[in-house]
Amino acid sequence: MSKSTVGLVYGGKSGEHEVSLQTAFAVMNAFDYNKYEIVPFYITKQGDWRKGELRQSPFERIEELKLENNSEGTQAALSVLFSRLYGGGESSTKVDLMFPLLHGTFGEDGTIQGLFEMANMPYVGAGVLASAAGMDKVVMKKLFAQVGLPQCEYRYFTRSQWKRDSFELIIGVEDHLGYPCFVKPANLGSSVGISKAKDREELTKAVEFAFRYDIKVIVEEFVDAREVEVSVLGNDEPMASVPGEIVSTSEYYDYAAKYTDGQSQMLIPAPVDSEMADRIREAAIVAFQAIEGSGISRADFFVRKSDDAIFINELNTMPGFTPYSMYPLLWRETGLSYAALLDRMIELALERYASKQALDYNN
């Protein structure tokens, strides 16, 4: 049986660079190397590309992942990436499919997906539109509103608006949302740049902090709620996993709670009744279809403690993907192993690619 050669892209010019490294190490060790050969592509924090050696077996140590940093430079790496498009030489490795394991800007926002589209290269995960919409929290919320998904109240503004009318914007937040509230960069994930503001002084500092990471900021009302997540998998007919609940010892599920302090707890399946579980799963699929998702996504919800009202928070088109991340754990509980999940993601990528190749691009 011939093997498929999969290009794995990880790292990236993003505040979520280290999260991507964790994901890449886990995925490279989980692949069935009887089916796949792997070509690693590492992107530095400065945006430079590095191509690693063709891998036909898993890593033994995570340090091996970092050795890819010293491999071929940007031009050589990209020449391999485009070998399908331009034919490549004998020394170029033919890549059958790209698997982006990038979180945040320049990886999860439609930019690299557009590169793959232009190269006529099949790739795993959401397409350009869904990636861009899923990364921009404001655009995403507007799409959710179009399909009637309940959401928390929010306000948003750009850096130039803040510089011009910061006092008016603060008054708007206080009048419509009140305190406490959450301040976030509009285009980032993994809780990077997020702060909880309890008064006007903290709000001002939180907005300035968020503007370090993005030119647009979103401010959301505080809801005393449980945090419930659902994994979605599919293209035109997506499926939803059992829901899981995040219980954090922090005031909210911040970066440290997710990745460093080990204090958060995942309850899988979530302790909710079957009727609520079904409602959350149905809402996850509606949200996935609202942004025209494909491949994978994780839908995050708030369940208000006072009355069990369900609010969609966001959809993550490239969720964390270590064996201990919520996305694969939810599928494991639903009956799909980590290795089988990787296979299915590749199948979905090839299905979407084949359907687009069947289109008529002539006049």
C-alpha positions as CSV (number, residue, x, y, z in Angstrom):
1,M,0.0,0.0,0.0
2,S,1.5,3.4,-1.0
3,K,1.9,5.9,1.7
4,S,0.5,9.5,1.6
5,T,3.0,12.3,2.3
6,V,1.5,14.8,4.7
7,G,3.1,18.2,5.3
8,L,2.7,19.3,8.9
9,V,2.9,23.1,9.4
10,Y,3.5,24.3,13.0
11,G,4.9,27.2,15.1
12,G,3.8,30.4,13.4
13,K,4.0,34.2,13.8
14,S,1.5,34.2,16.6
15,G,1.0,34.6,20.3
16,E,-0.1,31.0,20.3
17,H,3.3,29.7,18.9
18,E,4.1,27.5,21.9
19,V,0.6,26.0,21.9
20,S,1.2,25.0,18.2
21,L,4.4,23.2,19.2
22,Q,2.6,21.1,21.8
23,T,0.0,20.2,19.2
24,A,2.5,19.4,16.5
25,F,4.5,17.1,18.8
26,A,1.4,15.2,19.8
27,V,0.2,14.8,16.2
28,M,3.5,13.7,14.9
29,N,3.7,10.9,17.5
30,A,0.1,9.8,16.9
31,F,0.2,9.2,13.1
32,D,0.2,5.7,11.7
33,Y,3.5,5.7,9.9
34,N,2.4,2.6,8.0
35,K,0.0,4.9,6.2
36,Y,1.8,8.3,6.2
37,E,5.1,9.9,5.7
38,I,5.5,13.3,7.3
39,V,7.3,16.4,6.1
40,P,7.5,18.9,8.9
41,F,7.4,22.7,8.1
42,Y,8.3,24.9,11.1
43,I,7.4,28.6,11.0
44,T,9.4,30.8,13.4
45,K,8.0,33.6,15.5
46,Q,9.4,36.0,12.9
47,G,7.5,34.2,10.1
48,D,10.4,32.4,8.5
49,W,9.8,28.9,7.2
50,R,12.0,25.9,7.9
51,K,11.6,22.4,6.4
52,G,12.5,19.4,8.4
53,E,13.6,16.0,7.1
54,L,11.0,13.5,5.9
55,R,9.9,11.4,8.9
56,Q,8.9,7.8,8.7
57,S,8.6,7.2,12.4
58,P,7.4,9.1,15.5
59,F,9.6,11.4,17.5
60,E,11.3,9.9,20.6
61,R,11.8,13.2,22.4
62,I,10.2,16.6,22.1
63,E,13.7,18.1,21.6
64,E,13.6,16.6,18.1
65,L,10.8,18.9,17.2
66,K,12.9,21.9,17.8
67,L,15.8,20.6,15.6
68,E,13.6,21.4,12.7
69,N,14.2,25.1,13.3
70,N,17.8,24.7,11.9
71,S,16.8,23.0,8.7
72,E,16.4,24.6,5.2
73,G,15.4,28.2,5.0
74,T,12.2,29.9,3.8
75,Q,12.8,29.7,0.0
76,A,13.7,26.0,0.1
77,A,10.8,25.2,2.4
78,L,8.3,27.0,0.2
79,S,9.7,25.3,-2.9
80,V,8.8,22.0,-1.5
81,L,5.4,23.3,-0.5
82,F,4.7,24.3,-4.0
83,S,6.2,21.2,-5.6
84,R,2.7,20.0,-6.5
85,L,2.0,23.3,-8.3
86,Y,5.2,23.6,-10.2
87,G,6.3,20.0,-10.7
88,G,9.4,20.3,-8.5
89,G,12.7,18.5,-9.1
90,E,13.8,15.0,-8.2
91,S,15.1,16.3,-4.9
92,S,11.8,17.9,-4.0
93,T,9.5,15.9,-1.8
94,K,6.0,15.6,-3.3
95,V,3.4,16.6,-0.6
96,D,0.0,15.0,-1.1
97,L,-1.8,17.0,1.6
98,M,-1.1,19.9,4.1
99,F,-2.0,19.6,7.7
100,P,-1.8,23.1,9.4
101,L,-1.3,22.8,13.1
102,L,-1.2,26.6,13.6
103,H,-3.2,28.5,16.2
104,G,-4.0,32.2,16.0
105,T,-3.0,34.8,13.5
106,F,-1.4,33.8,10.2
107,G,-2.5,30.2,10.7
108,E,-6.0,29.9,11.9
109,D,-7.4,33.1,10.2
110,G,-7.6,32.1,6.6
111,T,-4.2,33.4,5.5
112,I,-2.4,30.1,5.2
113,Q,-5.6,28.4,4.0
114,G,-5.6,30.9,1.1
115,L,-2.0,30.0,0.3
116,F,-3.0,26.3,0.0
117,E,-6.0,27.2,-2.1
118,M,-3.8,29.1,-4.6
119,A,-1.4,26.2,-4.6
120,N,-4.3,23.8,-5.4
121,M,-3.2,21.8,-2.4
122,P,-5.7,19.8,-0.3
123,Y,-5.5,20.7,3.4
124,V,-7.0,19.7,6.7
125,G,-9.4,21.9,8.6
126,A,-11.6,24.9,7.8
127,G,-11.5,26.8,4.5
128,V,-10.6,30.4,4.0
129,L,-14.0,31.9,4.9
130,A,-14.7,29.8,7.9
131,S,-11.1,30.3,9.2
132,A,-11.3,34.1,8.9
133,A,-14.8,34.3,10.4
134,G,-13.9,32.0,13.2
135,M,-10.9,34.0,14.1
136,D,-12.6,37.3,14.2
137,K,-14.8,37.2,17.3
138,V,-16.9,40.2,16.1
139,V,-17.7,38.8,12.6
140,M,-18.4,35.4,14.2
141,K,-20.9,36.8,16.6
142,K,-22.7,38.6,13.8
143,L,-23.0,35.4,11.9
144,F,-24.3,33.6,15.0
145,A,-26.9,36.4,15.4
146,Q,-28.1,35.8,11.8
147,V,-29.1,32.2,12.7
148,G,-30.6,33.1,16.0
149,L,-28.1,31.7,18.4
150,P,-28.3,33.3,21.9
151,Q,-25.2,35.2,22.9
152,C,-23.9,37.4,25.7
153,E,-24.0,41.1,25.2
154,Y,-20.9,42.7,23.7
155,R,-19.3,45.9,22.4
156,Y,-16.3,46.3,20.0
157,F,-14.1,49.0,18.6
158,T,-10.8,49.6,16.8
159,R,-7.6,51.1,18.0
160,S,-8.2,54.3,16.1
161,Q,-11.7,54.6,17.6
162,W,-10.3,54.1,21.0
163,K,-7.7,56.8,20.6
164,R,-10.3,59.2,19.3
165,D,-13.3,58.5,21.6
166,S,-12.0,56.4,24.6
167,F,-14.3,58.1,27.1
168,E,-17.4,57.6,25.0
169,L,-16.5,54.0,24.5
170,I,-16.0,53.4,28.2
171,I,-19.4,55.0,28.9
172,G,-20.9,52.7,26.3
173,V,-19.4,49.6,27.9
174,E,-20.6,50.7,31.4
175,D,-24.1,51.5,30.2
176,H,-24.6,48.3,28.1
177,L,-22.5,45.7,29.9
178,G,-21.6,46.9,33.3
179,Y,-18.9,45.4,35.6
180,P,-17.3,43.0,35.7
181,C,-16.7,42.5,32.0
182,F,-14.2,40.7,29.8
183,V,-11.8,42.4,27.3
184,K,-10.3,40.4,24.5
185,P,-8.4,40.9,21.3
186,A,-10.9,40.3,18.5
187,N,-8.5,38.0,16.6
188,L,-6.7,35.7,18.9
189,G,-7.3,32.5,20.8
190,S,-6.0,30.4,23.7
191,S,-7.1,33.3,26.0
192,V,-4.1,35.3,25.1
193,G,-4.5,39.0,25.8
194,I,-7.8,38.6,27.8
195,S,-8.5,40.5,31.0
196,K,-11.4,40.7,33.5
197,A,-12.2,44.3,34.3
198,K,-14.0,45.2,37.5
199,D,-14.0,49.0,37.3
200,R,-13.1,51.8,34.9
201,E,-9.4,51.8,35.7
202,E,-9.1,48.1,35.1
203,L,-11.2,48.4,31.9
204,T,-8.8,51.1,30.5
205,K,-5.7,48.9,31.3
206,A,-7.4,45.8,29.9
207,V,-8.2,47.6,26.6
208,E,-4.6,48.9,26.3
209,F,-3.3,45.4,27.0
210,A,-5.6,43.8,24.4
211,F,-4.5,46.3,21.8
212,R,-1.0,44.9,22.1
213,Y,-2.2,41.8,20.3
214,D,-4.8,43.2,17.8
215,I,-6.2,46.4,16.2
216,K,-9.7,45.5,17.2
217,V,-11.0,44.7,20.7
218,I,-14.2,43.1,21.9
219,V,-15.7,43.6,25.4
220,E,-18.2,41.1,26.7
221,E,-20.6,41.1,29.6
222,F,-19.9,38.8,32.5
223,V,-22.3,35.8,32.9
224,D,-22.1,33.6,36.0
225,A,-22.0,30.4,34.0
226,R,-20.6,26.9,33.5
227,E,-18.3,26.5,30.5
228,V,-19.4,23.6,28.2
229,E,-17.7,22.6,25.0
230,V,-18.6,20.3,22.0
231,S,-16.4,19.0,19.3
232,V,-17.7,19.1,15.7
233,L,-16.4,16.9,12.8
234,G,-17.5,16.8,9.2
235,N,-18.1,18.8,6.0
236,D,-21.7,19.1,4.7
237,E,-23.1,16.7,7.3
238,P,-21.2,17.5,10.5
239,M,-21.5,15.5,13.7
240,A,-21.2,16.7,17.3
241,S,-19.5,14.9,20.1
242,V,-20.8,14.5,23.7
243,P,-20.4,17.8,25.6
244,G,-17.6,18.3,28.1
245,E,-17.3,20.9,30.9
246,I,-14.3,23.0,31.9
247,V,-14.0,23.6,35.7
248,S,-11.2,26.1,36.4
249,T,-9.8,27.3,39.7
250,S,-9.0,30.7,38.1
251,E,-11.6,33.5,37.9
252,Y,-12.0,32.5,34.2
253,Y,-10.4,29.9,31.9
254,D,-7.3,31.9,31.1
255,Y,-4.0,30.9,29.3
256,A,-2.4,29.6,32.5
257,A,-5.4,27.5,33.4
258,K,-5.4,26.0,29.9
259,Y,-1.7,25.3,29.5
260,T,0.5,25.8,32.5
261,D,-0.8,25.6,36.0
262,G,-2.6,22.3,35.6
263,Q,-5.5,23.4,37.9
264,S,-8.4,23.2,35.4
265,Q,-10.5,20.1,35.3
266,M,-12.3,18.6,32.3
267,L,-15.5,16.7,33.0
268,I,-16.3,14.4,30.1
269,P,-19.1,13.9,29.5
270,A,-20.4,17.1,31.1
271,P,-22.8,16.6,34.0
272,V,-25.9,17.8,32.1
273,D,-29.1,16.0,31.4
274,S,-29.8,14.5,28.1
275,E,-32.2,17.2,26.9
276,M,-29.6,20.0,27.6
277,A,-26.8,17.9,26.0
278,D,-28.9,17.5,22.8
279,R,-29.7,21.2,22.7
280,I,-26.0,22.1,23.1
281,R,-24.9,19.6,20.4
282,E,-27.6,20.9,18.0
283,A,-26.4,24.5,18.7
284,A,-22.8,23.5,18.0
285,I,-23.8,22.2,14.5
286,V,-25.8,25.4,13.8
287,A,-22.8,27.5,14.8
288,F,-20.5,25.3,12.6
289,Q,-22.8,25.8,9.6
290,A,-23.3,29.5,10.3
291,I,-19.6,30.2,9.5
292,E,-19.6,27.5,6.7
293,G,-17.2,25.3,8.6
294,S,-15.6,22.2,7.4
295,G,-13.3,19.6,8.9
296,I,-13.1,20.3,12.6
297,S,-14.2,22.9,15.1
298,R,-14.8,23.2,18.8
299,A,-17.9,25.1,19.9
300,D,-17.7,26.8,23.3
301,F,-20.9,27.6,25.3
302,F,-21.9,29.3,28.6
303,V,-24.7,27.7,30.6
304,R,-26.0,30.3,33.0
305,K,-26.1,29.0,36.5
306,S,-29.3,30.9,37.5
307,D,-31.6,29.5,34.9
308,D,-29.6,27.0,32.6
309,A,-29.9,29.4,29.7
310,I,-27.4,28.4,26.9
311,F,-25.2,31.0,25.2
312,I,-22.8,30.4,22.3
313,N,-19.4,31.9,23.2
314,E,-17.3,31.1,20.2
315,L,-16.2,28.5,17.6
316,N,-12.6,27.5,17.4
317,T,-11.6,26.2,13.9
318,M,-8.2,24.8,15.0
319,P,-8.6,23.7,18.6
320,G,-5.8,22.4,20.7
321,F,-5.0,18.9,19.6
322,T,-2.8,17.1,22.1
323,P,-4.1,13.8,23.4
324,Y,-5.1,15.7,26.5
325,S,-6.9,18.5,24.8
326,M,-10.7,18.8,25.0
327,Y,-11.3,18.3,21.3
328,P,-9.9,14.7,20.9
329,L,-11.0,13.7,24.4
330,L,-14.6,14.5,23.6
331,W,-14.3,12.3,20.5
332,R,-12.7,9.6,22.4
333,E,-15.6,9.6,24.8
334,T,-17.9,9.6,21.7
335,G,-16.2,6.5,20.3
336,L,-13.4,7.8,18.0
337,S,-9.8,7.3,19.0
338,Y,-7.0,9.9,18.4
339,A,-5.5,8.0,15.5
340,A,-8.9,7.4,13.9
341,L,-9.7,11.1,14.3
342,L,-6.5,12.0,12.4
343,D,-7.5,9.6,9.6
344,R,-11.0,11.1,9.4
345,M,-9.7,14.7,9.3
346,I,-7.5,13.8,6.3
347,E,-10.5,12.0,4.6
348,L,-12.6,15.1,5.0
349,A,-9.9,17.3,3.6
350,L,-9.6,15.1,0.5
351,E,-13.4,14.9,0.1
352,R,-13.6,18.7,0.2
353,Y,-10.7,19.0,-2.3
354,A,-12.3,16.5,-4.7
355,S,-15.6,18.3,-4.6
356,K,-14.0,21.6,-5.5
357,Q,-11.9,20.0,-8.2
358,A,-15.1,18.9,-9.9
359,L,-16.2,22.5,-10.3
360,D,-16.1,24.1,-13.8
361,Y,-13.7,27.0,-13.8
362,N,-14.0,27.7,-17.5
363,N,-16.3,30.3,-19.0
